[in-house]
Amino acid sequence: MQTHFFKMTDAHWNALGKSGPGHKYRYGHAAIVSGPLGRGGAARLAARGALRIGAGVVSVLCKDDALVEHACQLNAIMVKPFGPDISFRGRLSEVDPQAICIGPNLGLGSSSQVLLGDVLALGRPVCIDADAITILANGKGFLPKISHAQSVLTPHEGELRRIIPEMFEQTNCRVRLAQTAANKVGCVVLFKGQDTVIASPDHDPVVVSSNRFEHASWLATAGSGDVLSGFVTGLLARGFDGVQAACLAAELHLRCADAFGAGLIAEDIPETLPKILR
């Protein structure tokens, strides 16, 4: 196993672009699963990130009672409610997304566990973040396995510790920790930190370092990770594989912070991305 440092190439920039006569569905449909009423901001940040990174269509899936909360703040992003009239599983099947993001401010209750189970059962690439990581770690076998190898888990250190607690007693090497987690869950792991490590069961680990960016520390702000998950999900929806999506999302996240500079908040990150892509 050899660790590589990520470097943007012309091929990466070209792949991120859009050209030719294609329509919006050529660039994929990304679905973001929202938390309950009053906790949907994280989903909206992820959705904005997915839209700005180039997903052709983005939908937020929310409970019926949260419809107004989302609808009054979203325009280009569709809102797809579920409840007594149409189940979450039915709505998810109707939307038929190419990639799904679940976890940002989702909650840890039994209803959230059911939502995660339904998402994993669909067999599409999934970005699993925040509360969904904790549910997965505590699942004790009742959840479906992560069946799509291009799915991406996006833990910070505390969340990764829940996945592989025994390894934290053996090593503090971030690459080994990420690789162990990737091997255990069977998908890509984006281990967030000053040096973000992207590991996969069938790929050498890649490090995306923040040391090159003067203003990277401004990413330590509420909602920043939700935008990162949206970047990952949008790229998965566009057809990038899990490692590519994770590396590019982490790199562009840092570049947005550096371009905006001091005073950055989460809402600024997606709005700075067009400048980076140009």
HELIX and SHEET records of a PDB file:
HELIX    1   1 ASP A   10  LEU A   16  1                                   7    
HELIX    2   2 LYS A   24  TYR A   27  5                                   4    
HELIX    3   3 GLY A   41  ARG A   52  1                                  12    
HELIX    4   4 ASP A   64  ALA A   66  5                                   3    
HELIX    5   5 LEU A   67  ALA A   71  1                                   5    
HELIX    6   6 PHE A   88  VAL A   95  1                                   8    
HELIX    7   7 SER A  110  LEU A  122  1                                  13    
HELIX    8   8 ALA A  130  ALA A  137  1                                   8    
HELIX    9   9 GLU A  157  ILE A  163  1                                   7    
HELIX   10  10 PRO A  165  PHE A  168  1                                   4    
HELIX   11  11 ARG A  174  VAL A  185  1                                  12    
HELIX   12  12 ALA A  216  LEU A  219  5                                   4    
HELIX   13  13 SER A  224  ARG A  238  1                                  15    
HELIX   14  14 GLY A  242  PHE A  260  1                                  19    
HELIX   15  15 ASP A  268  LEU A  277  1                                  10    
SHEET    1   A10 HIS A   4  PHE A   5  0                                        
SHEET    2   A10 HIS A 203  SER A 209  1                                        
SHEET    3   A10 ASP A 195  SER A 200 -1                                        
SHEET    4   A10 VAL A 188  PHE A 191 -1                                        
SHEET    5   A10 VAL A 152  LEU A 153  1                                        
SHEET    6   A10 VAL A 126  ILE A 128  1                                        
SHEET    7   A10 ALA A  99  ILE A 102  1                                        
SHEET    8   A10 HIS A  29  VAL A  33  1                                        
SHEET    9   A10 VAL A  57  LYS A  63  1                                        
SHEET   10   A10 MET A  78  PHE A  82  1                                        
END                                                                             
